[in-house]
């Protein structure tokens, strides 16, 4: 399949940039003509990935987050990458309700939400090197 459109942005891991990332990905995927439900699902999955990078990837200060997206026919491919502390035990982190920050009232549902709203979610992480969240979704052709 041939890439129809592509974008890459970098931003600081500040909590206010979660809204920025949601807005950017929404604008980027609009040419695919997603339903309101599909658009909200994509925005929420991106929001969860960015929030994880902000809260867990860089717990001691701001770092850089990269968001890459491309569209191919009626599909969107999204990658959210940080160069933070990484995930020590990925299997444990993927469990619903698991959180490393219970003192901050975190629900531990970020990865579960991503998996629910996107067709395919892959997490690549290495301690002390960072984490990459790779997500794909097919938009219903109307």
Secondary structure as GFF3:
##gff-version 3
##sequence-region A 1 142
A	DSSP	beta_strand	5	12	.	.	.	ID=ss1
A	DSSP	alpha_helix	17	29	.	.	.	ID=ss2
A	DSSP	three_ten_helix	30	32	.	.	.	ID=ss3
A	DSSP	alpha_helix	36	52	.	.	.	ID=ss4
A	DSSP	pi_helix	53	57	.	.	.	ID=ss5
A	DSSP	beta_strand	64	72	.	.	.	ID=ss6
A	DSSP	beta_strand	75	82	.	.	.	ID=ss7
A	DSSP	alpha_helix	90	93	.	.	.	ID=ss8
A	DSSP	three_ten_helix	102	104	.	.	.	ID=ss9
A	DSSP	alpha_helix	110	117	.	.	.	ID=ss10
A	DSSP	beta_strand	120	126	.	.	.	ID=ss11
A	DSSP	beta_strand	130	138	.	.	.	ID=ss12
###
